[in-house]
């Protein structure tokens, strides 16, 4: 007996083409702006399905600042 793990992810992909890191944020179900991830230059990130098809279906971007 064996098991197969099938990951589910959205086709919505964010690619950072800038020379600085970028934070990706979204509005969660509690109406709070929440950081989803930090994307380094040239990095890619697939947005999770619940964010893509969530209540607001909006993404926000800002330069990532450490600290």
Secondary structure, DSSP 8 states (H G I E B T S, - for coil): ----------S-EEE--SSS-EEEEEE-TTS-EEEEEEE-TT-EEE--HHHHTSSS--EEEEE----
